[in-house]
Amino acid sequence: KAHTNIMKAQRIIEEFRSTLNFKYPVAKDFDVVYEYLLKRLVEANMKKDIEILEECLVHLRGMRDTWKEVMVATQNAVAK
């Protein structure tokens, strides 16, 4: 079950990576982070290491929270 769920997480990150638009410089930064997370997930899957999974989760939650803030800021800017 751990393997299946880690593979799901990898596929989601691979999808995020595939949608990056390198016309924008920030895409390269996201690509580096996604690549790192994918490597860590592979390692976590091989070792069944929960600490690595928790590290990935911290990074992903941080990215999620940042995107939420960007969306709120964008909506507020559009509403003005």
trRosetta pair geometry for C-beta under 8 A, 3 or more apart (Angstrom, degrees):
i j d omega theta_ij theta_ji phi_ij phi_ji
1 4 5.7 -52 -150 34 35 113
1 5 6.4 27 156 -13 67 107
2 5 6.1 -63 -150 41 29 105
2 6 6.1 27 156 -17 67 110
2 45 7.4 167 132 -127 95 67
2 48 5.9 64 114 -129 159 95
3 6 5.9 -59 -145 38 27 108
3 7 6.2 28 156 -20 64 109
3 45 6.0 84 -120 -155 67 104
4 7 5.8 -58 -151 36 27 112
4 8 6.6 31 150 -22 62 103
5 8 5.4 -46 -150 29 37 115
5 9 6.7 38 151 -18 64 100
6 9 5.6 -51 -153 35 36 113
6 10 6.4 39 148 -21 66 103
6 41 5.6 163 -172 -175 98 98
6 44 6.3 -165 -128 96 136 106
6 45 4.4 174 117 -85 157 105
6 53 7.4 -93 -100 -103 103 113
7 10 5.5 -50 -147 35 35 115
7 11 6.4 37 153 -20 65 102
7 45 7.4 80 -55 -111 71 146
8 11 5.8 -54 -150 34 31 110
8 12 6.6 33 151 -20 64 104
9 12 5.7 -53 -152 33 33 113
9 13 6.5 28 153 -14 66 106
9 41 5.9 -157 99 -130 116 143
9 56 7.4 78 159 137 145 142
10 13 5.9 -58 -149 40 32 108
10 14 6.2 34 152 -21 66 107
10 38 6.0 86 -138 -131 88 81
10 41 5.2 -178 -77 113 93 147
10 42 7.4 78 -101 -61 136 73
11 14 5.5 -51 -144 37 32 114
11 15 6.4 37 153 -22 63 102
12 15 5.7 -53 -154 33 31 112
12 16 6.7 35 148 -19 64 101
13 16 5.4 -46 -149 33 38 115
13 17 6.3 41 150 -21 65 104
13 34 5.3 164 180 -153 99 92
13 37 5.5 -145 -135 100 154 123
13 38 5.6 -168 108 -71 138 88
13 41 7.4 172 19 -5 149 151
14 17 5.5 -52 -149 36 33 115
14 18 6.3 34 153 -23 65 105
14 34 7.9 138 -85 173 32 120
14 38 7.0 83 -67 -100 80 129
15 18 5.7 -53 -145 34 32 111
15 19 6.7 22 157 -14 63 108
16 19 6.2 -71 -156 38 29 104
16 20 7.4 50 148 -48 62 88
16 30 7.6 -118 149 165 108 118
16 34 5.9 -161 94 -109 112 135
17 20 6.0 -31 -163 -10 39 114
17 30 7.9 -177 -106 130 60 96
17 31 6.3 89 -138 -122 90 71
17 34 4.5 172 -78 136 102 155
17 35 7.6 100 -112 -58 136 67
17 38 7.9 -12 -39 -42 147 134
20 27 4.3 126 178 -157 106 106
20 30 5.8 -179 -110 86 125 124
20 31 5.7 -91 16 -67 179 95
20 34 7.9 -137 -45 7 133 150
21 24 5.7 56 95 13 94 99
21 27 5.7 -138 72 -80 44 144
22 27 4.7 -137 -97 94 48 145
22 28 6.8 71 -133 -58 89 77
22 31 7.9 13 -91 -37 99 140
23 27 7.5 75 40 -4 45 144
24 27 5.1 109 74 -21 82 101
25 28 6.2 -42 -174 19 53 109
25 29 7.6 47 139 -11 70 101
26 29 5.3 -51 -161 35 53 116
26 30 6.4 52 144 -19 76 102
27 30 5.6 -54 -149 39 36 111
27 31 6.1 41 151 -25 67 105
28 31 5.5 -52 -148 33 32 116
28 32 6.6 35 153 -21 63 101
29 32 5.9 -51 -153 31 32 111
29 33 6.7 28 151 -14 64 105
30 33 5.7 -57 -151 39 35 110
30 34 6.1 34 154 -18 70 107
31 34 5.7 -54 -143 39 30 110
31 35 6.2 33 156 -22 64 106
32 35 5.8 -54 -148 35 28 112
32 36 6.5 29 153 -19 62 106
33 36 5.7 -55 -151 35 31 112
33 37 6.3 29 153 -18 66 107
33 59 6.9 -176 -171 177 108 126
33 63 7.3 145 141 -80 150 135
34 37 5.7 -55 -146 38 32 111
34 38 6.3 35 155 -21 65 104
35 38 5.8 -54 -150 34 30 112
35 39 6.6 29 153 -17 63 105
36 39 5.9 -58 -153 36 31 110
36 40 6.3 27 153 -16 66 109
37 40 5.6 -56 -145 40 33 111
37 41 6.2 34 155 -21 67 105
37 56 5.4 105 -146 -136 91 100
37 59 6.2 -152 -89 94 113 143
37 60 7.1 95 -132 -62 146 95
38 41 5.7 -54 -146 35 30 111
38 42 6.6 33 154 -20 63 102
39 42 5.8 -52 -153 33 32 112
39 43 6.5 30 151 -16 64 106
40 43 5.6 -54 -149 39 34 113
40 44 6.1 36 152 -21 67 105
40 52 5.4 -168 180 -176 93 105
40 55 6.5 -105 -177 90 147 117
40 56 5.4 174 106 -72 128 107
41 44 5.5 -50 -142 37 33 113
41 45 6.2 37 155 -22 65 104
41 52 7.7 171 -90 137 31 112
41 53 7.7 71 -116 -102 68 70
41 56 6.0 74 -70 -99 84 161
42 45 5.7 -56 -150 35 29 112
42 46 6.4 26 154 -17 64 106
43 46 5.9 -55 -147 36 31 108
43 47 6.1 1 163 6 67 114
43 49 7.0 -28 131 35 83 131
43 52 5.8 -133 98 -154 102 164
44 47 6.4 -71 -139 54 25 92
44 48 7.3 55 167 -117 59 13
44 49 4.9 -111 -130 59 64 86
44 50 7.8 96 -155 -80 108 17
44 52 3.8 -154 -83 93 100 123
44 53 4.9 125 -163 -56 150 78
44 56 7.0 -82 -22 -10 153 134
45 48 7.3 17 -163 -73 25 52
47 52 7.1 90 64 7 122 140
49 52 4.3 60 99 9 113 110
49 53 6.9 167 99 -11 62 86
50 53 5.3 -55 -150 39 41 115
50 54 6.2 45 152 -23 71 102
51 54 5.6 -51 -147 34 32 112
51 55 6.6 38 151 -22 63 101
52 55 5.5 -49 -152 32 35 115
52 56 6.6 35 150 -18 65 102
53 56 5.7 -52 -151 36 34 111
53 57 6.3 37 150 -22 65 106
54 57 5.4 -51 -147 35 34 116
54 58 6.6 40 152 -24 64 99
55 58 5.8 -51 -155 29 32 112
55 59 6.8 28 151 -14 63 104
56 59 5.8 -57 -154 38 35 110
56 60 6.1 28 153 -15 69 110
57 60 5.7 -57 -141 41 31 108
57 61 6.1 31 160 -19 66 107
58 61 6.0 -56 -145 37 25 108
58 62 6.4 28 154 -20 61 108
59 62 5.8 -59 -153 35 29 113
59 63 6.5 26 153 -17 65 106
60 63 5.6 -52 -147 37 34 111
60 64 6.2 38 152 -21 65 105
61 64 5.4 -50 -146 36 33 115
61 65 6.2 33 155 -19 65 105
62 65 5.8 -55 -147 37 29 110
62 66 6.4 31 153 -20 63 105
63 66 5.6 -53 -149 34 32 113
63 67 6.5 32 153 -18 65 104
64 67 5.8 -57 -152 36 30 110
64 68 6.5 33 150 -22 65 104
65 68 5.5 -49 -150 31 35 115
65 69 6.6 36 152 -18 64 103
66 69 5.7 -55 -153 35 33 112
66 70 6.4 34 150 -20 66 105
67 70 5.5 -52 -147 35 35 113
67 71 6.3 36 154 -20 66 104
68 71 5.8 -56 -150 35 30 111
68 72 6.5 28 154 -17 65 106
69 72 5.8 -55 -147 37 31 109
69 73 6.2 30 155 -17 66 109
70 73 5.8 -57 -146 40 29 111
70 74 6.1 30 155 -20 65 109
71 74 5.7 -54 -144 37 29 112
71 75 6.3 29 156 -18 64 106
72 75 5.8 -55 -148 37 30 110
72 76 6.3 29 154 -18 64 108
73 76 5.7 -56 -147 38 30 111
73 77 6.3 30 154 -20 65 107
74 77 5.7 -54 -146 36 30 111
74 78 6.3 29 155 -18 64 107
75 78 5.8 -55 -145 37 30 110
75 79 6.2 31 155 -22 65 109
76 79 5.7 -55 -144 34 30 112
76 80 6.8 35 156 -29 62 102
77 80 6.1 -52 -156 22 31 112
